[in-house]
Amino acid sequence: MKDKRPVNLDIGTMRLPITAWASIAHRASGVFLFAGMAVLIWALDASLASP
């Protein structure tokens, strides 16, 4: 019996479906929002600090 496994497993030639790209973009936007909130909270704290 012959195996019907994929021959080419090179990650550079594989195409991701649109749902995979949407998932990656969603995760990246979450990281940017998290980092942005940290910067905004720091800026708010700095602006409200007494001189």
N, C-alpha and C positions, 0 to 999 in steps of 0.2 A: 504494500500500500504506500502510495507516494504522499508526502506531506504537502499541503496547500498553504504553507506559511508564506508570509511576505518575504521577499528576497532583499529588497532595499530598505534598510532601517536607518538611513542617513537622515538625521534630524533637520539638516539644511534643505533637503529636497521635499520634505513633507509639507503638505498644505493644511493649515488649521481652518476649521469651519468658522463661520461668522460668530457663532455662539462662544467659541473659545476666545476670539478677539474681543468680544463684548465683555467677557469675564475678566480678561487681563486688563482692559481699560477701566473696568469698574474697580478692580483692586488698586490700580495705580491712582485713580482719582481719590480713593479713600485715603491713601498714604499722603497725597498732596493736601487734602482737606485737614487731616490730622496735624500735619506739620504747620499748615497755615493757621489753624486755631491756636497752636502753641505760640506762634509769632504774634497773633492778634491779642492774646491774653497778656503776653509780655508787654506789648505796646500800651495796652490799657493800664496795666499796673504802673508802667513808667510815667504815663501821662497823669495819673491820679496821685502819684507820690508827691509828698510835700517837698518843696525845694530846700 
